[in-house]
């Protein structure tokens, strides 16, 4: 499948400048930190949309176009090597590369990731941002 987007072709020396292309489009180069922050937010937003859509489908009919648009956004991000990492349901290990937003130690059994507050983001397998999670145990019946 061809990419719908082309990555910017400016060099690092052009960072922070604007340039008009032959087509009249103005290109603005971002520094690396701004670009990474933007990519993290966009990837997390698509993850949020996908999660919200899944919850909504359980309760009501949802437009198929909405689901298709979210899937297309997700595929576009993946074509650039960006992925949202959602560890919900996984056994918790202190060596996990997550940020524990909340610990709920009551309950029975081993600790696991009960909920993902913010998905982690990786670029071509390299972690850009850790997931923020709630860790706990199963509630007693």
DSSP file (Angstrom, degrees, kcal/mol; ACC not computed):
  #  RESIDUE AA STRUCTURE BP1 BP2  ACC     N-H-->O    O-->H-N    N-H-->O    O-->H-N    TCO  KAPPA ALPHA  PHI   PSI    X-CA   Y-CA   Z-CA
    1    1 A X              0   0    0      0, 0.0     2,-0.0     0, 0.0     0, 0.0   0.000 360.0 360.0 360.0 127.4    0.0    0.0    0.0
    2    2 A X        -     0   0    0      1,-0.1     2,-0.2     2,-0.0     3,-0.0  -0.360 360.0-106.7 -70.3 150.1    1.5    3.4   -1.0
    3    3 A X        -     0   0    0      1,-0.1    -1,-0.1    76,-0.1    73,-0.0  -0.536  18.4-156.3 -73.3 138.7    2.1    5.9    1.7
    4    4 A X  S    S+     0   0    0     -2,-0.2     2,-0.4     1,-0.0    -1,-0.1   0.653  78.4  53.1 -86.9 -16.8   -0.3    8.9    1.6
    5    5 A X        -     0   0    0     71,-0.1     2,-0.5    -3,-0.0    -2,-0.0  -0.912  69.5-149.4-122.1 145.0    2.2   11.1    3.5
    6    6 A X        -     0   0    0     -2,-0.4     3,-0.1    -3,-0.0     2,-0.0  -0.944  25.5-119.5-110.2 133.4    5.8   11.9    2.7
    7    7 A X        -     0   0    0     -2,-0.5     0, 0.0     1,-0.1     0, 0.0  -0.352  44.0 -86.7 -66.9 153.2    8.2   12.7    5.6
    8    8 A X        -     0   0    0      1,-0.1    -1,-0.1    -2,-0.0    21,-0.0  -0.256  32.1-156.4 -59.5 147.2    9.8   16.2    5.5
    9    9 A X        +     0   0    0     -3,-0.1    -1,-0.1     2,-0.0     2,-0.1   0.273  49.6 121.5-110.7  10.2   12.9   16.4    3.5
   10   10 A X        -     0   0    0      1,-0.1     2,-0.1     2,-0.1    18,-0.0  -0.382  61.0-120.8 -71.6 152.7   14.5   19.4    5.2
   11   11 A X    >   -     0   0    0      1,-0.1     3,-1.6    -2,-0.1     4,-0.2  -0.438  27.7-103.5 -85.6 167.1   17.9   19.0    6.7
   12   12 A X  G >  S+     0   0    0      1,-0.3     3,-1.4     2,-0.2    -1,-0.1   0.791 120.6  65.0 -60.2 -27.9   18.7   19.7   10.4
   13   13 A X  G 3  S+     0   0    0      1,-0.3    -1,-0.3     3,-0.0    -3,-0.0   0.749  98.2  54.3 -67.6 -22.5   20.3   23.0    9.3
   14   14 A X  G X  S+     0   0    0     -3,-1.6     3,-1.8    16,-0.1    15,-0.3   0.453  78.8 135.3 -88.8  -0.7   16.8   24.2    8.2
   15   15 A X  T <  S+     0   0    0     -3,-1.4    15,-0.2     1,-0.3    16,-0.1  -0.180  71.3  16.8 -55.2 134.3   15.1   23.5   11.5
   16   16 A X  T 3  S+     0   0    0     13,-1.3     2,-0.3     1,-0.3    -1,-0.3   0.547 103.7 109.7  83.7   7.3   12.9   26.3   12.7
   17   17 A X    <   -     0   0    0     -3,-1.8    12,-2.1    13,-0.1     2,-0.4  -0.772  60.7-132.5-113.7 160.6   12.6   27.9    9.2
   18   18 A X  E     -A   28   0A   0     -2,-0.3     2,-0.3    10,-0.2    10,-0.2  -0.867  22.3-175.4-109.8 147.5    9.8   28.2    6.7
   19   19 A X  E     -A   27   0A   0      8,-2.1     8,-3.2    -2,-0.4     2,-0.5  -0.999  19.9-136.7-143.1 138.0   10.2   27.4    3.1
   20   20 A X  E     -A   26   0A   0     -2,-0.3     6,-0.2     6,-0.2     2,-0.1  -0.848  22.0-148.9 -97.0 127.5    7.8   27.8    0.1
   21   21 A X    >   -     0   0    0      4,-2.5     3,-1.8    -2,-0.5    -1,-0.0  -0.334  33.7 -96.4 -85.1 174.0    7.9   24.9   -2.3
   22   22 A X  T 3  S+     0   0    0      1,-0.3    -1,-0.1     2,-0.1    -2,-0.0   0.791 124.9  58.1 -61.0 -28.2    7.2   25.1   -6.0
   23   23 A X  T 3  S-     0   0    0      2,-0.1    -1,-0.3     1,-0.1     3,-0.1   0.508 119.2-109.8 -81.5  -3.1    3.5   24.2   -5.4
   24   24 A X  S <  S+     0   0    0     -3,-1.8     2,-0.3     1,-0.3    -2,-0.1   0.417  72.8 139.8  90.3  -2.0    3.1   27.1   -3.0
   25   25 A X        -     0   0    0     -5,-0.0    -4,-2.5     1,-0.0     2,-0.6  -0.587  49.8-134.0 -75.7 134.5    2.9   24.9    0.1
   26   26 A X  E     -A   20   0A   0     -2,-0.3     2,-0.5    -6,-0.2    -6,-0.2  -0.809  18.2-159.2 -92.4 123.2    4.7   26.4    3.1
   27   27 A X  E     -A   19   0A   0     -8,-3.2    -8,-2.1    -2,-0.6     2,-0.5  -0.880   3.4-164.5-103.0 131.1    6.9   23.8    4.9
   28   28 A X  E     -A   18   0A   0     -2,-0.5     2,-0.3   -10,-0.2   -10,-0.2  -0.969  12.9-142.2-116.9 121.4    7.9   24.5    8.5
   29   29 A X        -     0   0    0    -12,-2.1   -13,-1.3    -2,-0.5     2,-0.3  -0.645  14.2-153.8 -83.1 135.9   10.7   22.4    9.9
   30   30 A X        -     0   0    0     -2,-0.3     2,-0.1   -15,-0.2   -16,-0.1  -0.765  20.5-110.9-103.8 152.2   10.4   21.4   13.5
   31   31 A X     >  -     0   0    0     -2,-0.3     4,-2.3   -16,-0.1     5,-0.2  -0.417  38.4-102.5 -75.9 165.9   13.2   20.6   15.8
   32   32 A X  H  > S+     0   0    0      1,-0.2     4,-2.6     2,-0.2     5,-0.2   0.866 119.9  52.2 -59.5 -41.6   13.6   16.9   16.8
   33   33 A X  H  > S+     0   0    0      1,-0.2     4,-2.2     2,-0.2    -1,-0.2   0.906 111.1  47.3 -63.7 -42.1   12.1   17.4   20.3
   34   34 A X  H  > S+     0   0    0      2,-0.2     4,-2.3     1,-0.2    -2,-0.2   0.909 112.7  49.7 -64.5 -42.1    9.0   19.1   18.9
   35   35 A X  H  X S+     0   0    0     -4,-2.3     4,-2.6     2,-0.2    -2,-0.2   0.922 111.2  47.8 -64.2 -45.5    8.5   16.4   16.2
   36   36 A X  H  X S+     0   0    0     -4,-2.6     4,-2.4     2,-0.2    -1,-0.2   0.916 111.8  50.4 -62.8 -43.1    8.8   13.6   18.7
   37   37 A X  H  X S+     0   0    0     -4,-2.2     4,-2.2    -5,-0.2    -1,-0.2   0.911 111.4  48.9 -60.5 -43.2    6.4   15.2   21.1
   38   38 A X  H  X S+     0   0    0     -4,-2.3     4,-2.7     2,-0.2     5,-0.2   0.923 110.8  49.6 -62.1 -46.2    3.9   15.7   18.2
   39   39 A X  H  X S+     0   0    0     -4,-2.6     4,-2.3     1,-0.2     5,-0.2   0.886 110.2  50.9 -62.5 -39.8    4.3   12.1   17.1
   40   40 A X  H  X S+     0   0    0     -4,-2.4     4,-2.5     2,-0.2    -1,-0.2   0.941 112.5  46.2 -62.2 -47.6    3.7   10.8   20.6
   41   41 A X  H  X S+     0   0    0     -4,-2.2     4,-2.5     2,-0.2    -2,-0.2   0.916 113.4  47.9 -64.3 -44.1    0.5   12.9   21.0
   42   42 A X  H  X S+     0   0    0     -4,-2.7     4,-2.2     2,-0.2    -1,-0.2   0.922 113.1  48.4 -62.9 -43.8   -0.9   11.9   17.6
   43   43 A X  H  X S+     0   0    0     -4,-2.3     4,-2.0    -5,-0.2    -2,-0.2   0.911 113.4  47.2 -63.9 -42.6   -0.2    8.2   18.2
   44   44 A X  H  X S+     0   0    0     -4,-2.5     4,-2.7    -5,-0.2    -1,-0.2   0.882 109.7  53.9 -66.3 -37.8   -1.9    8.5   21.7
   45   45 A X  H  X S+     0   0    0     -4,-2.5     4,-2.6     2,-0.2    -2,-0.2   0.913 108.6  48.2 -63.4 -42.2   -4.8   10.3   20.3
   46   46 A X  H  X S+     0   0    0     -4,-2.2     4,-2.5     2,-0.2    -1,-0.2   0.902 111.4  51.2 -64.6 -39.8   -5.5    7.6   17.7
   47   47 A X  H  X S+     0   0    0     -4,-2.0     4,-2.6     2,-0.2    -2,-0.2   0.923 110.4  49.6 -60.9 -44.3   -5.2    5.0   20.4
   48   48 A X  H  X S+     0   0    0     -4,-2.7     4,-2.9     2,-0.2     5,-0.2   0.925 111.4  48.6 -60.4 -45.2   -7.7    6.9   22.5
   49   49 A X  H  X S+     0   0    0     -4,-2.6     4,-2.6     1,-0.2    -2,-0.2   0.926 112.4  48.1 -60.5 -45.4  -10.1    7.1   19.6
   50   50 A X  H  X S+     0   0    0     -4,-2.5     4,-2.1     2,-0.2    -1,-0.2   0.907 113.4  47.5 -63.1 -42.2   -9.8    3.4   18.9
   51   51 A X  H  X S+     0   0    0     -4,-2.6     4,-2.0     2,-0.2    -2,-0.2   0.913 113.1  48.2 -65.2 -43.8  -10.3    2.6   22.6
   52   52 A X  H  X S+     0   0    0     -4,-2.9     4,-2.4     1,-0.2    -2,-0.2   0.895 110.4  51.8 -64.1 -40.4  -13.4    4.9   22.8
   53   53 A X  H  X S+     0   0    0     -4,-2.6     4,-2.4    -5,-0.2    -1,-0.2   0.919 107.9  51.7 -62.6 -43.2  -14.8    3.4   19.6
   54   54 A X  H  X S+     0   0    0     -4,-2.1     4,-0.9     1,-0.2    -1,-0.2   0.908 112.3  46.1 -60.8 -42.5  -14.4   -0.1   21.0
   55   55 A X  H  X S+     0   0    0     -4,-2.0     4,-0.6     1,-0.2     3,-0.4   0.895 112.6  50.6 -66.8 -39.2  -16.3    0.9   24.2
   56   56 A X  H >X S+     0   0    0     -4,-2.4     4,-2.6     1,-0.2     3,-1.1   0.863 102.4  59.9 -67.0 -37.1  -19.0    2.7   22.2
   57   57 A X  H 3< S+     0   0    0     -4,-2.4    -1,-0.2     1,-0.3    -2,-0.2   0.792  99.0  58.8 -64.6 -27.0  -19.6   -0.3   19.9
   58   58 A X  H 3< S+     0   0    0     -4,-0.9    -1,-0.3    -3,-0.4    -2,-0.2   0.778 117.3  31.6 -69.3 -25.4  -20.5   -2.4   22.9
   59   59 A X  H << S+     0   0    0     -3,-1.1     2,-0.3    -4,-0.6    -2,-0.2   0.710 126.9   2.0-107.6 -26.1  -23.3    0.0   23.8
   60   60 A X  S  < S-     0   0    0     -4,-2.6    -1,-0.3     0, 0.0     2,-0.2  -0.976  81.0 -78.4-157.6 166.0  -24.6    1.4   20.5
   61   61 A X        -     0   0    0     -2,-0.3     2,-0.4    -3,-0.1    -3,-0.1  -0.513  45.7-161.2 -70.7 137.6  -24.3    1.4   16.8
   62   62 A X        -     0   0    0     -2,-0.2     2,-0.0    -5,-0.1     5,-0.0  -0.947  28.5 -95.5-124.0 143.3  -21.3    3.3   15.5
   63   63 A X     >  -     0   0    0     -2,-0.4     4,-1.4     1,-0.2     3,-0.5  -0.318  24.3-142.8 -56.0 127.8  -20.8    4.7   12.0
   64   64 A X  H  > S+     0   0    0      1,-0.2     4,-2.3     2,-0.2     5,-0.2   0.812 100.9  62.2 -62.9 -28.1  -18.6    2.3   10.0
   65   65 A X  H  > S+     0   0    0      2,-0.2     4,-2.4     1,-0.2    -1,-0.2   0.873 100.1  53.1 -64.8 -36.6  -16.9    5.3    8.4
   66   66 A X  H  > S+     0   0    0     -3,-0.5     4,-2.3     2,-0.2    -1,-0.2   0.940 110.5  46.1 -63.5 -47.1  -15.6    6.4   11.8
   67   67 A X  H  X S+     0   0    0     -4,-1.4     4,-2.3     1,-0.2    -2,-0.2   0.900 112.8  50.3 -61.7 -41.0  -14.1    3.0   12.4
   68   68 A X  H  X S+     0   0    0     -4,-2.3     4,-2.2     2,-0.2    -1,-0.2   0.883 110.0  50.5 -65.7 -38.6  -12.6    2.9    9.0
   69   69 A X  H  X S+     0   0    0     -4,-2.4     4,-2.3     2,-0.2    -2,-0.2   0.917 111.2  47.8 -66.2 -42.8  -11.1    6.4    9.4
   70   70 A X  H  X S+     0   0    0     -4,-2.3     4,-2.5     1,-0.2    -2,-0.2   0.920 112.0  50.0 -63.6 -43.2   -9.5    5.5   12.8
   71   71 A X  H  X S+     0   0    0     -4,-2.3     4,-2.5     1,-0.2    -1,-0.2   0.895 109.9  51.0 -62.1 -40.1   -8.1    2.3   11.2
   72   72 A X  H  X S+     0   0    0     -4,-2.2     4,-2.3     2,-0.2    -1,-0.2   0.906 110.1  49.2 -65.3 -41.6   -6.6    4.2    8.3
   73   73 A X  H  X S+     0   0    0     -4,-2.3     4,-2.4     2,-0.2    -2,-0.2   0.924 111.3  50.0 -60.9 -44.4   -5.0    6.7   10.7
   74   74 A X  H  X S+     0   0    0     -4,-2.5     4,-2.4     1,-0.2    -2,-0.2   0.915 111.2  48.4 -61.2 -43.7   -3.5    3.8   12.7
   75   75 A X  H  X S+     0   0    0     -4,-2.5     4,-2.0     2,-0.2    -1,-0.2   0.881 109.1  53.7 -65.2 -38.0   -2.2    2.2    9.5
   76   76 A X  H  X S+     0   0    0     -4,-2.3     4,-0.8     2,-0.2    -2,-0.2   0.929 110.2  46.7 -62.0 -44.5   -0.7    5.5    8.4
   77   77 A X  H ><>S+     0   0    0     -4,-2.4     5,-2.5     1,-0.2     3,-1.0   0.919 111.7  51.3 -62.6 -43.0    1.2    5.8   11.7
   78   78 A X  H ><5S+     0   0    0     -4,-2.4     3,-1.5     1,-0.3    -1,-0.2   0.829 100.3  63.1 -64.2 -31.6    2.3    2.2   11.5
   79   79 A X  H 3<5S+     0   0    0     -4,-2.0    -1,-0.3     1,-0.3    -2,-0.2   0.770 105.6  46.5 -65.1 -23.4    3.6    2.9    8.0
   80   80 A X  T <<5S-     0   0    0     -3,-1.0    -1,-0.3    -4,-0.8    -2,-0.2   0.408 127.3-102.7 -93.7  -0.3    6.1    5.3    9.6
   81   81 A X  T < 5S+     0   0    0     -3,-1.5    43,-3.3     1,-0.3    44,-0.5   0.570  76.2 139.2  92.0   9.9    7.0    2.8   12.3
   82   82 A X  E   < +B  123   0B   0     -5,-2.5     2,-0.4    41,-0.2    -1,-0.3  -0.743  23.6 173.2 -92.4 134.4    4.8    4.4   15.1
   83   83 A X  E     -B  122   0B   0     39,-2.2    39,-2.4    -2,-0.4     2,-0.4  -1.000  29.2-133.8-140.6 141.6    2.9    2.1   17.4
   84   84 A X  E     -B  121   0B   0     -2,-0.4     2,-0.6    37,-0.2    37,-0.2  -0.787  22.5-149.2 -88.1 135.1    0.8    2.6   20.5
   85   85 A X  E     -B  120   0B   0     35,-2.9    35,-2.7    -2,-0.4     2,-0.6  -0.931  15.8-178.7-111.8 115.2    1.7    0.1   23.2
   86   86 A X        -     0   0    0     -2,-0.6    33,-0.1    33,-0.2    30,-0.0  -0.913   6.3-177.2-116.2 103.1   -1.2   -0.9   25.5
   87   87 A X    >   +     0   0    0     -2,-0.6     3,-2.3     2,-0.1    26,-0.3   0.282  28.4 146.8 -85.9  13.3   -0.1   -3.3   28.2
   88   88 A X  T 3   +     0   0    0      1,-0.3    26,-0.2    24,-0.1     3,-0.1  -0.194  68.7  19.4 -53.4 135.5   -3.5   -3.8   29.8
   89   89 A X  T 3  S+     0   0    0     24,-3.2    -1,-0.3     1,-0.3     2,-0.1   0.212  93.9 126.9  90.3 -14.7   -4.1   -7.3   31.1
   90   90 A X  S <  S-     0   0    0     -3,-2.3    23,-2.8    23,-0.1    -1,-0.3  -0.456  70.9-100.4 -76.6 148.0   -0.4   -8.1   31.3
   91   91 A X  B     -D  112   0C   0     21,-0.2     2,-0.4    -2,-0.1    21,-0.3  -0.440  43.3-118.5 -61.6 137.4    1.2   -9.4   34.5
   92   92 A X        +     0   0    0     19,-2.2     2,-0.4    44,-0.2    19,-0.2  -0.680  33.7 179.2 -86.0 133.1    3.0   -6.6   36.2
   93   93 A X    >   -     0   0    0     -2,-0.4     3,-3.2     1,-0.1    19,-0.0  -1.000  33.9-130.9-128.8 130.2    6.7   -6.9   36.7
   94   94 A X  T 3  S+     0   0    0     -2,-0.4     4,-0.1     1,-0.3    -1,-0.1   0.729 109.3  61.3 -55.1 -20.1    8.7   -4.1   38.4
   95   95 A X  T 3  S+     0   0    0      2,-0.1    -1,-0.3    -3,-0.0    -3,-0.0   0.523  78.8 118.3 -84.1  -4.6   11.2   -4.3   35.5
   96   96 A X  S <  S-     0   0    0     -3,-3.2     2,-1.5     1,-0.1    -4,-0.0  -0.277  74.3-122.0 -59.3 147.6    8.4   -3.4   33.0
   97   97 A X  S    S+     0   0    0      2,-0.1    34,-0.6    33,-0.0     2,-0.3  -0.544  72.6 111.2 -94.3  70.3    9.0   -0.2   31.2
   98   98 A X  E     -e  131   0C   0     -2,-1.5     2,-0.6    32,-0.2    34,-0.2  -0.925  67.9-120.3-134.8 160.0    5.8    1.6   32.3
   99   99 A X  E     -e  132   0C   0     32,-3.5    34,-2.7    -2,-0.3     2,-0.9  -0.922  26.7-138.1-100.0 122.8    5.0    4.5   34.5
  100  100 A X  E     +e  133   0C   0     -2,-0.6    34,-0.2    32,-0.2     3,-0.1  -0.726  23.7 178.4 -85.2 108.3    2.7    3.4   37.4
  101  101 A X  E    S+     0   0C   0     32,-2.6     2,-0.3    -2,-0.9    33,-0.2   0.812  71.7   4.9 -77.6 -31.6    0.1    6.2   37.7
  102  102 A X  E     -e  134   0C   0     31,-1.3    33,-2.6    -3,-0.1     2,-0.5  -0.983  61.8-151.0-155.4 141.7   -1.7    4.3   40.5
  103  103 A X  E     -e  135   0C   0     -2,-0.3     2,-0.6    31,-0.2    33,-0.2  -0.976   7.1-173.6-117.2 124.8   -1.2    1.2   42.5
  104  104 A X  E     +e  136   0C   0     31,-3.3    33,-0.9    -2,-0.5    -2,-0.0  -0.822   9.1 173.9-115.7  87.5   -4.2   -0.7   43.9
  105  105 A X        +     0   0    0     -2,-0.6    -1,-0.1    31,-0.2    31,-0.1   0.639  44.8 100.6 -76.3 -14.0   -2.6   -3.4   46.1
  106  106 A X        +     0   0    0     31,-0.1    31,-0.8     2,-0.0     2,-0.3  -0.352  60.9  52.0 -70.9 153.2   -5.9   -4.7   47.6
  107  107 A X  S    S-     0   0    0     29,-0.1     2,-0.3    32,-0.1    32,-0.2  -0.773  85.4 -63.6 121.1-165.8   -7.3   -7.9   46.2
  108  108 A X  E    S+ F   0 138C   0     30,-2.8    30,-1.2    -2,-0.3     2,-0.1  -0.867  81.2  17.8-123.3 155.9   -6.0  -11.4   45.5
  109  109 A X  E    S-     0   0C   0     -2,-0.3     3,-0.1    28,-0.2     2,-0.1  -0.247  95.4 -26.7  86.8-172.4   -3.4  -12.9   43.2
  110  110 A X  E    S-     0   0C   0      1,-0.1    28,-0.4    27,-0.1     2,-0.1  -0.332  70.9 -95.1 -76.2 158.0   -0.5  -11.3   41.4
  111  111 A X  E     +     0   0C   0    -19,-0.2   -19,-2.2    26,-0.1     2,-0.3  -0.469  49.2 170.8 -70.7 143.6   -0.3   -7.7   40.3
  112  112 A X  E     -DF  91 136C   0     24,-2.6    24,-2.4   -21,-0.3     2,-0.9  -0.949  45.0 -87.1-146.5 166.6   -1.3   -7.0   36.7
  113  113 A X  E     + F   0 135C   0    -23,-2.8   -24,-3.2   -26,-0.3    22,-0.2  -0.686  42.0 179.3 -79.8 108.1   -2.0   -3.9   34.6
  114  114 A X  E     +     0   0C   0     20,-2.2     2,-0.3    -2,-0.9    -1,-0.2   0.853  64.6   1.8 -79.0 -37.0   -5.7   -3.2   35.2
  115  115 A X  E     - F   0 134C   0     19,-1.5    19,-2.9   -27,-0.1     2,-0.6  -0.995  60.7-133.8-153.9 143.2   -6.0   -0.1   33.0
  116  116 A X  E     - F   0 133C   0     -2,-0.3    17,-0.3    17,-0.2     3,-0.2  -0.904  16.8-176.9 -99.5 119.3   -3.8    1.9   30.6
  117  117 A X  E    S+     0   0C   0     15,-2.5     2,-0.4    -2,-0.6    16,-0.2   0.922  78.8   7.0 -79.1 -48.7   -4.2    5.6   31.3
  118  118 A X  E    S- F   0 132C   0     14,-1.7    14,-2.5   -71,-0.0    -1,-0.3  -0.997  83.7-121.5-135.2 129.8   -1.9    6.6   28.4
  119  119 A X        -     0   0    0     -2,-0.4   -33,-0.2    12,-0.2     2,-0.1  -0.325  26.4-118.3 -65.5 149.4   -0.5    4.3   25.8
  120  120 A X  E     -B   85   0B   0    -35,-2.7   -35,-2.9    11,-0.1     2,-0.4  -0.454  27.6-140.7 -77.3 163.6    3.2    4.0   25.4
  121  121 A X  E     -BC  84 129B   0      8,-2.5     7,-3.1   -37,-0.2     8,-1.9  -0.995  17.8-176.0-133.3 133.2    4.6    4.9   22.0
  122  122 A X  E     -BC  83 127B   0    -39,-2.4   -39,-2.2    -2,-0.4     2,-0.5  -0.946  15.0-151.0-126.9 152.0    7.4    3.3   20.0
  123  123 A X  E >  S-BC  82 126B   0      3,-3.0     3,-2.0    -2,-0.3   -41,-0.2  -0.967  83.6 -23.7-122.9 112.3    9.1    4.2   16.8
  124  124 A X  T 3  S-     0   0    0    -43,-3.3    -1,-0.1    -2,-0.5   -42,-0.1   0.880 129.6 -48.4  51.1  42.4   10.5    1.3   14.8
  125  125 A X  T 3  S+     0   0    0    -44,-0.5     2,-0.5     1,-0.2    -1,-0.3   0.296 114.6 117.1  86.0  -9.6   10.7   -0.7   18.0
  126  126 A X  E <   -C  123   0B   0     -3,-2.0    -3,-3.0     1,-0.0     2,-0.3  -0.814  69.2-120.8 -94.7 126.5   12.4    2.1   20.0
  127  127 A X  E     +C  122   0B   0     -2,-0.5    -5,-0.3    -5,-0.2     3,-0.1  -0.477  33.4 173.0 -69.7 125.0   10.4    3.4   23.0
  128  128 A X  E    S+     0   0B   0     -7,-3.1     2,-0.3     1,-0.4    -6,-0.2   0.777  73.4   7.2 -94.6 -37.0    9.7    7.1   22.7
  129  129 A X  E    S-C  121   0B   0     -8,-1.9    -8,-2.5   -89,-0.0    -1,-0.4  -0.985  74.8-124.3-150.4 133.7    7.3    7.2   25.7
  130  130 A X        -     0   0    0     -2,-0.3   -32,-0.2   -10,-0.2     2,-0.1  -0.409  34.3-105.0 -74.1 152.6    6.4    4.7   28.4
  131  131 A X  E     -e   98   0C   0    -34,-0.6   -32,-3.5    -2,-0.1     2,-0.5  -0.480  25.3-134.9 -72.0 148.4    2.7    3.8   29.0
  132  132 A X  E     +eF  99 118C   0    -14,-2.5   -15,-2.5   -34,-0.2   -14,-1.7  -0.945  37.8 175.1-106.4 124.4    1.1    5.2   32.1
  133  133 A X  E     -eF 100 116C   0    -34,-2.7   -32,-2.6    -2,-0.5   -31,-1.3  -0.838  37.6-127.7-133.6 162.1   -0.9    2.4   33.9
  134  134 A X  E     -eF 102 115C   0    -19,-2.9   -20,-2.2    -2,-0.3   -19,-1.5  -0.962  30.9-161.0-107.4 125.3   -2.9    1.5   36.9
  135  135 A X  E     +eF 103 113C   0    -33,-2.6   -31,-3.3    -2,-0.5     2,-0.3  -0.873  26.6 128.2-110.2 138.9   -1.6   -1.7   38.5
  136  136 A X  E     -eF 104 112C   0    -24,-2.4   -24,-2.6    -2,-0.4     2,-0.3  -0.904  47.5 -94.4-163.4-168.2   -3.6   -3.9   40.9
  137  137 A X  E     -     0   0C   0    -33,-0.9   -28,-0.2   -31,-0.8   -26,-0.1  -0.791  50.6 -82.1-119.1 163.6   -4.9   -7.3   41.8
  138  138 A X  E     - F   0 108C   0    -30,-1.2   -30,-2.8   -28,-0.4     2,-0.2  -0.413  52.2-111.3 -64.1 142.1   -8.2   -9.1   40.9
  139  139 A X        -     0   0    0    -32,-0.2    -1,-0.1     1,-0.1     2,-0.1  -0.503  34.2-103.5 -75.1 143.5  -10.9   -8.0   43.3
  140  140 A X              0   0    0     -2,-0.2    -1,-0.1     1,-0.1   -34,-0.0  -0.426 360.0 360.0 -66.2 140.5  -12.2  -10.7   45.6
  141  141 A X              0   0    0     -2,-0.1    -1,-0.1    -3,-0.1    -2,-0.0   0.494 360.0 360.0 -67.3 360.0  -15.5  -12.2   44.5
